[in-house]
Amino acid sequence: MIRIANLWIFLIIVSSGESLSRLNPALSEIIASAYNEQDTLRNNQHLYTGRVWVNNYRRIDGDPFLFVSYFLPGTVSVNGKTYRNLILRYDIHNDELMIPVSLEDIVQLNKEMVDSFSLNFENKTYKFVKMRDDSLNVITGFFHIPYDRQSALYIKYNKYLLPGISDRSDGEFVQAQTAYLVKNNTFYKIKTKNSLFRALNLSKSQVRNYLRENRVKIKKDFPESYVPVIRLSDDLINK
């Protein structure tokens, strides 16, 4: 329990950008002990190819990260090699993945080398893959894929800056997400429930009956709620 508590203290301190040199000696020793439990730096040097992160958002309300501002357990695949038991943080404003490299510094991984990664949050694993530039330039960057069969659902998370100059801040972060249905190698941007039904070639009555019988609700601001309807479409195709 003490080891776990020490690790969480470390994660909170590093996530907030505090320097070890600014802490009292007793707390510094606790954090150093927690950091020593992370074995990735010594054994996986090339994982840390990237640049040191600088917090440019101190006067912005909120933060640019997905879920929470502190680091989360996860894995990352770099040039085909998977690294496990890491602590990671995903900046969805800049589409950058971060890892603590020392008690002082955080590094933004070279996303040209990152193939995929996962984050564990609230007892759930979120898997992300990188979509590379292609001739059509349909979608690029890291995408969460909660469903992938004949059809697939791709979700792009983002936080944009809403300006608002005051004595205390220069604006705030607002989160948004964009959903794409992939069917027959075609990408459909899903803006409404009806656009989802049209892309899946489902009638409103089919969907309405299915949702009622299975007590499923679709929420526009929660694209993962589309999964049961997409699964319904795939099941109908397989019959």
Biotite code that builds the C-alpha atoms (Angstrom):
import biotite.structure as struc

atoms = struc.array([
    struc.Atom([0.000, 0.000, 0.000], chain_id="A", res_id=1, res_name="MET", atom_name="CA", element="C"),
    struc.Atom([2.865, 2.382, 0.804], chain_id="A", res_id=2, res_name="ILE", atom_name="CA", element="C"),
    struc.Atom([4.437, 1.743, -2.617], chain_id="A", res_id=3, res_name="ARG", atom_name="CA", element="C"),
    struc.Atom([1.132, 2.495, -4.337], chain_id="A", res_id=4, res_name="ILE", atom_name="CA", element="C"),
    struc.Atom([0.623, 5.664, -2.301], chain_id="A", res_id=5, res_name="ALA", atom_name="CA", element="C"),
    struc.Atom([4.131, 6.821, -3.149], chain_id="A", res_id=6, res_name="ASN", atom_name="CA", element="C"),
    struc.Atom([3.516, 6.251, -6.839], chain_id="A", res_id=7, res_name="LEU", atom_name="CA", element="C"),
    struc.Atom([0.325, 8.278, -6.795], chain_id="A", res_id=8, res_name="TRP", atom_name="CA", element="C"),
    struc.Atom([2.081, 11.165, -5.066], chain_id="A", res_id=9, res_name="ILE", atom_name="CA", element="C"),
    struc.Atom([4.678, 11.051, -7.798], chain_id="A", res_id=10, res_name="PHE", atom_name="CA", element="C"),
    struc.Atom([2.071, 11.017, -10.568], chain_id="A", res_id=11, res_name="LEU", atom_name="CA", element="C"),
    struc.Atom([0.228, 13.995, -9.143], chain_id="A", res_id=12, res_name="ILE", atom_name="CA", element="C"),
    struc.Atom([3.413, 16.028, -8.680], chain_id="A", res_id=13, res_name="ILE", atom_name="CA", element="C"),
    struc.Atom([4.793, 15.275, -12.129], chain_id="A", res_id=14, res_name="VAL", atom_name="CA", element="C"),
    struc.Atom([1.398, 15.827, -13.758], chain_id="A", res_id=15, res_name="SER", atom_name="CA", element="C"),
    struc.Atom([1.199, 19.298, -12.248], chain_id="A", res_id=16, res_name="SER", atom_name="CA", element="C"),
    struc.Atom([4.657, 20.181, -13.552], chain_id="A", res_id=17, res_name="GLY", atom_name="CA", element="C"),
    struc.Atom([6.250, 20.686, -10.132], chain_id="A", res_id=18, res_name="GLU", atom_name="CA", element="C"),
    struc.Atom([10.048, 20.446, -9.966], chain_id="A", res_id=19, res_name="SER", atom_name="CA", element="C"),
    struc.Atom([11.619, 18.111, -7.459], chain_id="A", res_id=20, res_name="LEU", atom_name="CA", element="C"),
    struc.Atom([13.973, 20.879, -6.348], chain_id="A", res_id=21, res_name="SER", atom_name="CA", element="C"),
    struc.Atom([11.024, 22.937, -5.103], chain_id="A", res_id=22, res_name="ARG", atom_name="CA", element="C"),
    struc.Atom([9.830, 20.242, -2.710], chain_id="A", res_id=23, res_name="LEU", atom_name="CA", element="C"),
    struc.Atom([10.921, 19.660, 0.886], chain_id="A", res_id=24, res_name="ASN", atom_name="CA", element="C"),
    struc.Atom([13.559, 16.906, 1.402], chain_id="A", res_id=25, res_name="PRO", atom_name="CA", element="C"),
    struc.Atom([11.191, 14.404, 2.998], chain_id="A", res_id=26, res_name="ALA", atom_name="CA", element="C"),
    struc.Atom([8.667, 14.624, 0.177], chain_id="A", res_id=27, res_name="LEU", atom_name="CA", element="C"),
    struc.Atom([11.452, 14.554, -2.405], chain_id="A", res_id=28, res_name="SER", atom_name="CA", element="C"),
    struc.Atom([12.638, 11.240, -0.984], chain_id="A", res_id=29, res_name="GLU", atom_name="CA", element="C"),
    struc.Atom([9.140, 9.743, -1.231], chain_id="A", res_id=30, res_name="ILE", atom_name="CA", element="C"),
    struc.Atom([8.762, 10.857, -4.850], chain_id="A", res_id=31, res_name="ILE", atom_name="CA", element="C"),
    struc.Atom([12.226, 9.606, -5.768], chain_id="A", res_id=32, res_name="ALA", atom_name="CA", element="C"),
    struc.Atom([11.365, 6.208, -4.288], chain_id="A", res_id=33, res_name="SER", atom_name="CA", element="C"),
    struc.Atom([8.158, 6.079, -6.323], chain_id="A", res_id=34, res_name="ALA", atom_name="CA", element="C"),
    struc.Atom([9.935, 7.047, -9.518], chain_id="A", res_id=35, res_name="TYR", atom_name="CA", element="C"),
    struc.Atom([12.542, 4.319, -9.024], chain_id="A", res_id=36, res_name="ASN", atom_name="CA", element="C"),
    struc.Atom([9.734, 1.799, -9.409], chain_id="A", res_id=37, res_name="GLU", atom_name="CA", element="C"),
    struc.Atom([9.380, 2.854, -13.050], chain_id="A", res_id=38, res_name="GLN", atom_name="CA", element="C"),
    struc.Atom([11.823, 0.683, -14.988], chain_id="A", res_id=39, res_name="ASP", atom_name="CA", element="C"),
    struc.Atom([11.170, 1.955, -18.499], chain_id="A", res_id=40, res_name="THR", atom_name="CA", element="C"),
    struc.Atom([13.823, 4.663, -18.619], chain_id="A", res_id=41, res_name="LEU", atom_name="CA", element="C"),
    struc.Atom([16.768, 2.405, -17.892], chain_id="A", res_id=42, res_name="ARG", atom_name="CA", element="C"),
    struc.Atom([15.766, -0.360, -20.302], chain_id="A", res_id=43, res_name="ASN", atom_name="CA", element="C"),
    struc.Atom([13.993, 1.439, -23.143], chain_id="A", res_id=44, res_name="ASN", atom_name="CA", element="C"),
    struc.Atom([16.001, 4.530, -24.018], chain_id="A", res_id=45, res_name="GLN", atom_name="CA", element="C"),
    struc.Atom([14.731, 4.922, -27.566], chain_id="A", res_id=46, res_name="HIS", atom_name="CA", element="C"),
    struc.Atom([11.154, 5.012, -26.293], chain_id="A", res_id=47, res_name="LEU", atom_name="CA", element="C"),
    struc.Atom([11.904, 8.512, -25.042], chain_id="A", res_id=48, res_name="TYR", atom_name="CA", element="C"),
    struc.Atom([12.734, 9.975, -28.433], chain_id="A", res_id=49, res_name="THR", atom_name="CA", element="C"),
    struc.Atom([10.904, 13.275, -28.499], chain_id="A", res_id=50, res_name="GLY", atom_name="CA", element="C"),
    struc.Atom([11.060, 16.728, -26.974], chain_id="A", res_id=51, res_name="ARG", atom_name="CA", element="C"),
    struc.Atom([10.601, 18.062, -23.480], chain_id="A", res_id=52, res_name="VAL", atom_name="CA", element="C"),
    struc.Atom([7.065, 19.263, -22.770], chain_id="A", res_id=53, res_name="TRP", atom_name="CA", element="C"),
    struc.Atom([6.579, 22.879, -21.717], chain_id="A", res_id=54, res_name="VAL", atom_name="CA", element="C"),
    struc.Atom([3.303, 23.960, -20.116], chain_id="A", res_id=55, res_name="ASN", atom_name="CA", element="C"),
    struc.Atom([2.105, 26.910, -22.205], chain_id="A", res_id=56, res_name="ASN", atom_name="CA", element="C"),
    struc.Atom([-1.403, 26.878, -20.744], chain_id="A", res_id=57, res_name="TYR", atom_name="CA", element="C"),
    struc.Atom([-0.981, 28.163, -17.206], chain_id="A", res_id=58, res_name="ARG", atom_name="CA", element="C"),
    struc.Atom([-3.460, 30.981, -17.831], chain_id="A", res_id=59, res_name="ARG", atom_name="CA", element="C"),
    struc.Atom([-6.043, 28.723, -19.465], chain_id="A", res_id=60, res_name="ILE", atom_name="CA", element="C"),
    struc.Atom([-8.888, 27.265, -17.412], chain_id="A", res_id=61, res_name="ASP", atom_name="CA", element="C"),
    struc.Atom([-8.931, 23.492, -17.598], chain_id="A", res_id=62, res_name="GLY", atom_name="CA", element="C"),
    struc.Atom([-6.270, 21.408, -19.299], chain_id="A", res_id=63, res_name="ASP", atom_name="CA", element="C"),
    struc.Atom([-5.558, 19.945, -22.764], chain_id="A", res_id=64, res_name="PRO", atom_name="CA", element="C"),
    struc.Atom([-5.605, 16.296, -21.640], chain_id="A", res_id=65, res_name="PHE", atom_name="CA", element="C"),
    struc.Atom([-8.037, 13.442, -22.160], chain_id="A", res_id=66, res_name="LEU", atom_name="CA", element="C"),
    struc.Atom([-9.978, 12.311, -19.069], chain_id="A", res_id=67, res_name="PHE", atom_name="CA", element="C"),
    struc.Atom([-7.682, 13.794, -16.393], chain_id="A", res_id=68, res_name="VAL", atom_name="CA", element="C"),
    struc.Atom([-4.525, 15.900, -16.141], chain_id="A", res_id=69, res_name="SER", atom_name="CA", element="C"),
    struc.Atom([-2.495, 13.282, -14.284], chain_id="A", res_id=70, res_name="TYR", atom_name="CA", element="C"),
    struc.Atom([-0.736, 10.291, -15.831], chain_id="A", res_id=71, res_name="PHE", atom_name="CA", element="C"),
    struc.Atom([-2.607, 7.051, -16.412], chain_id="A", res_id=72, res_name="LEU", atom_name="CA", element="C"),
    struc.Atom([-1.440, 3.435, -16.693], chain_id="A", res_id=73, res_name="PRO", atom_name="CA", element="C"),
    struc.Atom([-1.020, 2.372, -20.280], chain_id="A", res_id=74, res_name="GLY", atom_name="CA", element="C"),
    struc.Atom([0.956, 0.794, -23.080], chain_id="A", res_id=75, res_name="THR", atom_name="CA", element="C"),
    struc.Atom([2.482, 2.168, -26.266], chain_id="A", res_id=76, res_name="VAL", atom_name="CA", element="C"),
    struc.Atom([3.670, 0.582, -29.513], chain_id="A", res_id=77, res_name="SER", atom_name="CA", element="C"),
    struc.Atom([6.661, 2.321, -31.115], chain_id="A", res_id=78, res_name="VAL", atom_name="CA", element="C"),
    struc.Atom([7.849, 1.151, -34.527], chain_id="A", res_id=79, res_name="ASN", atom_name="CA", element="C"),
    struc.Atom([6.186, -2.200, -33.970], chain_id="A", res_id=80, res_name="GLY", atom_name="CA", element="C"),
    struc.Atom([7.528, -2.797, -30.456], chain_id="A", res_id=81, res_name="LYS", atom_name="CA", element="C"),
    struc.Atom([5.092, -2.695, -27.520], chain_id="A", res_id=82, res_name="THR", atom_name="CA", element="C"),
    struc.Atom([6.049, -1.259, -24.125], chain_id="A", res_id=83, res_name="TYR", atom_name="CA", element="C"),
    struc.Atom([3.861, -2.138, -21.154], chain_id="A", res_id=84, res_name="ARG", atom_name="CA", element="C"),
    struc.Atom([3.419, -0.964, -17.569], chain_id="A", res_id=85, res_name="ASN", atom_name="CA", element="C"),
    struc.Atom([3.959, 2.679, -18.460], chain_id="A", res_id=86, res_name="LEU", atom_name="CA", element="C"),
    struc.Atom([2.345, 5.862, -17.218], chain_id="A", res_id=87, res_name="ILE", atom_name="CA", element="C"),
    struc.Atom([1.086, 8.107, -20.022], chain_id="A", res_id=88, res_name="LEU", atom_name="CA", element="C"),
    struc.Atom([-0.885, 11.269, -20.640], chain_id="A", res_id=89, res_name="ARG", atom_name="CA", element="C"),
    struc.Atom([-2.667, 12.213, -23.879], chain_id="A", res_id=90, res_name="TYR", atom_name="CA", element="C"),
    struc.Atom([-2.826, 15.875, -24.931], chain_id="A", res_id=91, res_name="ASP", atom_name="CA", element="C"),
    struc.Atom([-5.851, 15.952, -27.219], chain_id="A", res_id=92, res_name="ILE", atom_name="CA", element="C"),
    struc.Atom([-5.467, 19.663, -28.006], chain_id="A", res_id=93, res_name="HIS", atom_name="CA", element="C"),
    struc.Atom([-2.147, 19.046, -29.768], chain_id="A", res_id=94, res_name="ASN", atom_name="CA", element="C"),
    struc.Atom([-2.585, 15.295, -30.404], chain_id="A", res_id=95, res_name="ASP", atom_name="CA", element="C"),
    struc.Atom([0.561, 14.466, -28.414], chain_id="A", res_id=96, res_name="GLU", atom_name="CA", element="C"),
    struc.Atom([1.372, 11.526, -26.130], chain_id="A", res_id=97, res_name="LEU", atom_name="CA", element="C"),
    struc.Atom([3.500, 12.209, -23.026], chain_id="A", res_id=98, res_name="MET", atom_name="CA", element="C"),
    struc.Atom([5.614, 10.229, -20.591], chain_id="A", res_id=99, res_name="ILE", atom_name="CA", element="C"),
    struc.Atom([7.676, 11.326, -17.554], chain_id="A", res_id=100, res_name="PRO", atom_name="CA", element="C"),
    struc.Atom([11.369, 10.933, -18.326], chain_id="A", res_id=101, res_name="VAL", atom_name="CA", element="C"),
    struc.Atom([12.730, 12.141, -14.981], chain_id="A", res_id=102, res_name="SER", atom_name="CA", element="C"),
    struc.Atom([11.569, 13.769, -11.780], chain_id="A", res_id=103, res_name="LEU", atom_name="CA", element="C"),
    struc.Atom([11.980, 17.117, -13.526], chain_id="A", res_id=104, res_name="GLU", atom_name="CA", element="C"),
    struc.Atom([10.916, 16.572, -17.122], chain_id="A", res_id=105, res_name="ASP", atom_name="CA", element="C"),
    struc.Atom([8.061, 15.236, -19.227], chain_id="A", res_id=106, res_name="ILE", atom_name="CA", element="C"),
    struc.Atom([8.679, 14.193, -22.832], chain_id="A", res_id=107, res_name="VAL", atom_name="CA", element="C"),
    struc.Atom([6.316, 14.332, -25.783], chain_id="A", res_id=108, res_name="GLN", atom_name="CA", element="C"),
    struc.Atom([6.910, 11.103, -27.651], chain_id="A", res_id=109, res_name="LEU", atom_name="CA", element="C"),
    struc.Atom([7.796, 11.339, -31.312], chain_id="A", res_id=110, res_name="ASN", atom_name="CA", element="C"),
    struc.Atom([4.362, 10.589, -32.722], chain_id="A", res_id=111, res_name="LYS", atom_name="CA", element="C"),
    struc.Atom([5.845, 9.737, -36.107], chain_id="A", res_id=112, res_name="GLU", atom_name="CA", element="C"),
    struc.Atom([7.208, 6.629, -34.374], chain_id="A", res_id=113, res_name="MET", atom_name="CA", element="C"),
    struc.Atom([4.091, 5.803, -32.324], chain_id="A", res_id=114, res_name="VAL", atom_name="CA", element="C"),
    struc.Atom([1.818, 3.198, -33.918], chain_id="A", res_id=115, res_name="ASP", atom_name="CA", element="C"),
    struc.Atom([-0.763, 2.843, -31.145], chain_id="A", res_id=116, res_name="SER", atom_name="CA", element="C"),
    struc.Atom([-1.280, 3.181, -27.412], chain_id="A", res_id=117, res_name="PHE", atom_name="CA", element="C"),
    struc.Atom([-3.786, 2.438, -24.686], chain_id="A", res_id=118, res_name="SER", atom_name="CA", element="C"),
    struc.Atom([-4.886, 4.193, -21.495], chain_id="A", res_id=119, res_name="LEU", atom_name="CA", element="C"),
    struc.Atom([-6.600, 2.653, -18.485], chain_id="A", res_id=120, res_name="ASN", atom_name="CA", element="C"),
    struc.Atom([-9.196, 4.904, -16.897], chain_id="A", res_id=121, res_name="PHE", atom_name="CA", element="C"),
    struc.Atom([-11.964, 4.011, -14.461], chain_id="A", res_id=122, res_name="GLU", atom_name="CA", element="C"),
    struc.Atom([-11.567, 0.258, -14.988], chain_id="A", res_id=123, res_name="ASN", atom_name="CA", element="C"),
    struc.Atom([-11.738, 0.563, -18.754], chain_id="A", res_id=124, res_name="LYS", atom_name="CA", element="C"),
    struc.Atom([-9.034, 0.311, -21.409], chain_id="A", res_id=125, res_name="THR", atom_name="CA", element="C"),
    struc.Atom([-9.154, 2.831, -24.241], chain_id="A", res_id=126, res_name="TYR", atom_name="CA", element="C"),
    struc.Atom([-7.190, 1.802, -27.318], chain_id="A", res_id=127, res_name="LYS", atom_name="CA", element="C"),
    struc.Atom([-5.907, 4.338, -29.837], chain_id="A", res_id=128, res_name="PHE", atom_name="CA", element="C"),
    struc.Atom([-4.329, 3.840, -33.246], chain_id="A", res_id=129, res_name="VAL", atom_name="CA", element="C"),
    struc.Atom([-2.603, 6.361, -35.451], chain_id="A", res_id=130, res_name="LYS", atom_name="CA", element="C"),
    struc.Atom([-4.122, 7.058, -38.820], chain_id="A", res_id=131, res_name="MET", atom_name="CA", element="C"),
    struc.Atom([-1.367, 8.177, -41.159], chain_id="A", res_id=132, res_name="ARG", atom_name="CA", element="C"),
    struc.Atom([-1.625, 10.706, -43.963], chain_id="A", res_id=133, res_name="ASP", atom_name="CA", element="C"),
    struc.Atom([-2.880, 9.162, -47.154], chain_id="A", res_id=134, res_name="ASP", atom_name="CA", element="C"),
    struc.Atom([-3.728, 10.351, -50.632], chain_id="A", res_id=135, res_name="SER", atom_name="CA", element="C"),
    struc.Atom([-7.300, 11.118, -49.604], chain_id="A", res_id=136, res_name="LEU", atom_name="CA", element="C"),
    struc.Atom([-6.233, 12.783, -46.326], chain_id="A", res_id=137, res_name="ASN", atom_name="CA", element="C"),
    struc.Atom([-9.562, 11.708, -44.814], chain_id="A", res_id=138, res_name="VAL", atom_name="CA", element="C"),
    struc.Atom([-8.490, 11.402, -41.197], chain_id="A", res_id=139, res_name="ILE", atom_name="CA", element="C"),
    struc.Atom([-5.095, 11.637, -39.504], chain_id="A", res_id=140, res_name="THR", atom_name="CA", element="C"),
    struc.Atom([-3.814, 11.438, -35.953], chain_id="A", res_id=141, res_name="GLY", atom_name="CA", element="C"),
    struc.Atom([-4.737, 9.208, -32.997], chain_id="A", res_id=142, res_name="PHE", atom_name="CA", element="C"),
    struc.Atom([-8.216, 7.665, -32.957], chain_id="A", res_id=143, res_name="PHE", atom_name="CA", element="C"),
    struc.Atom([-10.064, 5.629, -30.363], chain_id="A", res_id=144, res_name="HIS", atom_name="CA", element="C"),
    struc.Atom([-11.651, 2.566, -31.993], chain_id="A", res_id=145, res_name="ILE", atom_name="CA", element="C"),
    struc.Atom([-14.260, 1.057, -29.634], chain_id="A", res_id=146, res_name="PRO", atom_name="CA", element="C"),
    struc.Atom([-15.731, -1.210, -32.318], chain_id="A", res_id=147, res_name="TYR", atom_name="CA", element="C"),
    struc.Atom([-14.141, -2.957, -35.301], chain_id="A", res_id=148, res_name="ASP", atom_name="CA", element="C"),
    struc.Atom([-15.846, -5.746, -37.248], chain_id="A", res_id=149, res_name="ARG", atom_name="CA", element="C"),
    struc.Atom([-17.270, -5.501, -40.769], chain_id="A", res_id=150, res_name="GLN", atom_name="CA", element="C"),
    struc.Atom([-17.915, -1.894, -39.846], chain_id="A", res_id=151, res_name="SER", atom_name="CA", element="C"),
    struc.Atom([-15.859, 0.178, -37.441], chain_id="A", res_id=152, res_name="ALA", atom_name="CA", element="C"),
    struc.Atom([-16.287, 3.251, -35.285], chain_id="A", res_id=153, res_name="LEU", atom_name="CA", element="C"),
    struc.Atom([-13.453, 5.779, -35.075], chain_id="A", res_id=154, res_name="TYR", atom_name="CA", element="C"),
    struc.Atom([-13.589, 8.562, -32.484], chain_id="A", res_id=155, res_name="ILE", atom_name="CA", element="C"),
    struc.Atom([-11.343, 11.610, -32.553], chain_id="A", res_id=156, res_name="LYS", atom_name="CA", element="C"),
    struc.Atom([-11.108, 13.518, -29.252], chain_id="A", res_id=157, res_name="TYR", atom_name="CA", element="C"),
    struc.Atom([-10.142, 17.180, -29.190], chain_id="A", res_id=158, res_name="ASN", atom_name="CA", element="C"),
    struc.Atom([-10.045, 20.142, -26.865], chain_id="A", res_id=159, res_name="LYS", atom_name="CA", element="C"),
    struc.Atom([-10.189, 23.578, -28.434], chain_id="A", res_id=160, res_name="TYR", atom_name="CA", element="C"),
    struc.Atom([-9.451, 26.936, -26.873], chain_id="A", res_id=161, res_name="LEU", atom_name="CA", element="C"),
    struc.Atom([-12.396, 29.212, -26.211], chain_id="A", res_id=162, res_name="LEU", atom_name="CA", element="C"),
    struc.Atom([-10.931, 32.735, -25.821], chain_id="A", res_id=163, res_name="PRO", atom_name="CA", element="C"),
    struc.Atom([-11.984, 34.842, -22.853], chain_id="A", res_id=164, res_name="GLY", atom_name="CA", element="C"),
    struc.Atom([-9.483, 37.361, -21.553], chain_id="A", res_id=165, res_name="ILE", atom_name="CA", element="C"),
    struc.Atom([-9.753, 38.302, -17.881], chain_id="A", res_id=166, res_name="SER", atom_name="CA", element="C"),
    struc.Atom([-7.454, 39.090, -14.969], chain_id="A", res_id=167, res_name="ASP", atom_name="CA", element="C"),
    struc.Atom([-7.274, 35.395, -14.109], chain_id="A", res_id=168, res_name="ARG", atom_name="CA", element="C"),
    struc.Atom([-7.267, 33.603, -17.458], chain_id="A", res_id=169, res_name="SER", atom_name="CA", element="C"),
    struc.Atom([-6.967, 33.891, -21.219], chain_id="A", res_id=170, res_name="ASP", atom_name="CA", element="C"),
    struc.Atom([-9.732, 31.411, -21.977], chain_id="A", res_id=171, res_name="GLY", atom_name="CA", element="C"),
    struc.Atom([-10.789, 27.836, -21.340], chain_id="A", res_id=172, res_name="GLU", atom_name="CA", element="C"),
    struc.Atom([-10.504, 24.400, -22.856], chain_id="A", res_id=173, res_name="PHE", atom_name="CA", element="C"),
    struc.Atom([-13.680, 22.868, -24.260], chain_id="A", res_id=174, res_name="VAL", atom_name="CA", element="C"),
    struc.Atom([-13.781, 19.194, -25.224], chain_id="A", res_id=175, res_name="GLN", atom_name="CA", element="C"),
    struc.Atom([-15.358, 17.881, -28.394], chain_id="A", res_id=176, res_name="ALA", atom_name="CA", element="C"),
    struc.Atom([-15.282, 14.594, -30.244], chain_id="A", res_id=177, res_name="GLN", atom_name="CA", element="C"),
    struc.Atom([-15.923, 13.590, -33.831], chain_id="A", res_id=178, res_name="THR", atom_name="CA", element="C"),
    struc.Atom([-17.184, 10.161, -34.833], chain_id="A", res_id=179, res_name="ALA", atom_name="CA", element="C"),
    struc.Atom([-16.546, 8.362, -38.113], chain_id="A", res_id=180, res_name="TYR", atom_name="CA", element="C"),
    struc.Atom([-18.235, 5.213, -39.336], chain_id="A", res_id=181, res_name="LEU", atom_name="CA", element="C"),
    struc.Atom([-16.029, 3.065, -41.549], chain_id="A", res_id=182, res_name="VAL", atom_name="CA", element="C"),
    struc.Atom([-18.030, 0.799, -43.822], chain_id="A", res_id=183, res_name="LYS", atom_name="CA", element="C"),
    struc.Atom([-16.924, -0.856, -47.062], chain_id="A", res_id=184, res_name="ASN", atom_name="CA", element="C"),
    struc.Atom([-13.654, 1.119, -46.872], chain_id="A", res_id=185, res_name="ASN", atom_name="CA", element="C"),
    struc.Atom([-15.593, 4.378, -46.866], chain_id="A", res_id=186, res_name="THR", atom_name="CA", element="C"),
    struc.Atom([-15.452, 6.958, -44.072], chain_id="A", res_id=187, res_name="PHE", atom_name="CA", element="C"),
    struc.Atom([-18.695, 8.629, -43.010], chain_id="A", res_id=188, res_name="TYR", atom_name="CA", element="C"),
    struc.Atom([-18.558, 11.569, -40.635], chain_id="A", res_id=189, res_name="LYS", atom_name="CA", element="C"),
    struc.Atom([-21.383, 11.066, -38.148], chain_id="A", res_id=190, res_name="ILE", atom_name="CA", element="C"),
    struc.Atom([-22.931, 14.343, -37.025], chain_id="A", res_id=191, res_name="LYS", atom_name="CA", element="C"),
    struc.Atom([-26.405, 13.168, -36.026], chain_id="A", res_id=192, res_name="THR", atom_name="CA", element="C"),
    struc.Atom([-28.265, 9.955, -35.260], chain_id="A", res_id=193, res_name="LYS", atom_name="CA", element="C"),
    struc.Atom([-29.981, 10.145, -38.637], chain_id="A", res_id=194, res_name="ASN", atom_name="CA", element="C"),
    struc.Atom([-26.637, 10.411, -40.439], chain_id="A", res_id=195, res_name="SER", atom_name="CA", element="C"),
    struc.Atom([-25.574, 7.230, -38.653], chain_id="A", res_id=196, res_name="LEU", atom_name="CA", element="C"),
    struc.Atom([-28.757, 5.418, -39.683], chain_id="A", res_id=197, res_name="PHE", atom_name="CA", element="C"),
    struc.Atom([-28.331, 6.516, -43.308], chain_id="A", res_id=198, res_name="ARG", atom_name="CA", element="C"),
    struc.Atom([-24.700, 5.417, -43.437], chain_id="A", res_id=199, res_name="ALA", atom_name="CA", element="C"),
    struc.Atom([-25.687, 2.020, -42.030], chain_id="A", res_id=200, res_name="LEU", atom_name="CA", element="C"),
    struc.Atom([-28.669, 1.795, -44.384], chain_id="A", res_id=201, res_name="ASN", atom_name="CA", element="C"),
    struc.Atom([-31.035, 1.176, -41.471], chain_id="A", res_id=202, res_name="LEU", atom_name="CA", element="C"),
    struc.Atom([-34.584, 2.430, -41.274], chain_id="A", res_id=203, res_name="SER", atom_name="CA", element="C"),
    struc.Atom([-35.668, 4.532, -38.324], chain_id="A", res_id=204, res_name="LYS", atom_name="CA", element="C"),
    struc.Atom([-38.251, 1.927, -37.380], chain_id="A", res_id=205, res_name="SER", atom_name="CA", element="C"),
    struc.Atom([-35.605, -0.835, -37.278], chain_id="A", res_id=206, res_name="GLN", atom_name="CA", element="C"),
    struc.Atom([-33.417, 1.210, -34.983], chain_id="A", res_id=207, res_name="VAL", atom_name="CA", element="C"),
    struc.Atom([-36.288, 2.458, -32.847], chain_id="A", res_id=208, res_name="ARG", atom_name="CA", element="C"),
    struc.Atom([-37.529, -1.079, -32.187], chain_id="A", res_id=209, res_name="ASN", atom_name="CA", element="C"),
    struc.Atom([-34.029, -2.342, -31.436], chain_id="A", res_id=210, res_name="TYR", atom_name="CA", element="C"),
    struc.Atom([-33.291, 0.490, -29.015], chain_id="A", res_id=211, res_name="LEU", atom_name="CA", element="C"),
    struc.Atom([-36.597, 0.022, -27.211], chain_id="A", res_id=212, res_name="ARG", atom_name="CA", element="C"),
    struc.Atom([-36.280, -3.759, -26.912], chain_id="A", res_id=213, res_name="GLU", atom_name="CA", element="C"),
    struc.Atom([-32.691, -3.594, -25.664], chain_id="A", res_id=214, res_name="ASN", atom_name="CA", element="C"),
    struc.Atom([-33.105, -0.448, -23.582], chain_id="A", res_id=215, res_name="ARG", atom_name="CA", element="C"),
    struc.Atom([-30.280, 1.283, -25.414], chain_id="A", res_id=216, res_name="VAL", atom_name="CA", element="C"),
    struc.Atom([-29.888, 5.045, -25.669], chain_id="A", res_id=217, res_name="LYS", atom_name="CA", element="C"),
    struc.Atom([-27.885, 6.958, -28.250], chain_id="A", res_id=218, res_name="ILE", atom_name="CA", element="C"),
    struc.Atom([-26.216, 10.161, -27.089], chain_id="A", res_id=219, res_name="LYS", atom_name="CA", element="C"),
    struc.Atom([-24.767, 12.613, -29.574], chain_id="A", res_id=220, res_name="LYS", atom_name="CA", element="C"),
    struc.Atom([-22.080, 13.783, -27.136], chain_id="A", res_id=221, res_name="ASP", atom_name="CA", element="C"),
    struc.Atom([-21.082, 10.170, -26.361], chain_id="A", res_id=222, res_name="PHE", atom_name="CA", element="C"),
    struc.Atom([-20.186, 8.498, -29.679], chain_id="A", res_id=223, res_name="PRO", atom_name="CA", element="C"),
    struc.Atom([-19.465, 5.135, -28.030], chain_id="A", res_id=224, res_name="GLU", atom_name="CA", element="C"),
    struc.Atom([-23.230, 4.837, -27.585], chain_id="A", res_id=225, res_name="SER", atom_name="CA", element="C"),
    struc.Atom([-23.386, 4.271, -31.376], chain_id="A", res_id=226, res_name="TYR", atom_name="CA", element="C"),
    struc.Atom([-21.759, 0.843, -30.996], chain_id="A", res_id=227, res_name="VAL", atom_name="CA", element="C"),
    struc.Atom([-24.957, -1.218, -30.408], chain_id="A", res_id=228, res_name="PRO", atom_name="CA", element="C"),
    struc.Atom([-26.556, 0.200, -33.567], chain_id="A", res_id=229, res_name="VAL", atom_name="CA", element="C"),
    struc.Atom([-23.445, -0.487, -35.650], chain_id="A", res_id=230, res_name="ILE", atom_name="CA", element="C"),
    struc.Atom([-23.347, -4.018, -34.248], chain_id="A", res_id=231, res_name="ARG", atom_name="CA", element="C"),
    struc.Atom([-27.015, -4.431, -35.211], chain_id="A", res_id=232, res_name="LEU", atom_name="CA", element="C"),
    struc.Atom([-26.157, -3.485, -38.800], chain_id="A", res_id=233, res_name="SER", atom_name="CA", element="C"),
    struc.Atom([-23.304, -5.982, -38.930], chain_id="A", res_id=234, res_name="ASP", atom_name="CA", element="C"),
    struc.Atom([-25.481, -8.724, -37.454], chain_id="A", res_id=235, res_name="ASP", atom_name="CA", element="C"),
    struc.Atom([-28.163, -8.116, -40.076], chain_id="A", res_id=236, res_name="LEU", atom_name="CA", element="C"),
    struc.Atom([-25.529, -8.361, -42.813], chain_id="A", res_id=237, res_name="ILE", atom_name="CA", element="C"),
    struc.Atom([-24.362, -11.719, -41.452], chain_id="A", res_id=238, res_name="ASN", atom_name="CA", element="C"),
    struc.Atom([-27.821, -13.272, -41.341], chain_id="A", res_id=239, res_name="LYS", atom_name="CA", element="C"),
])
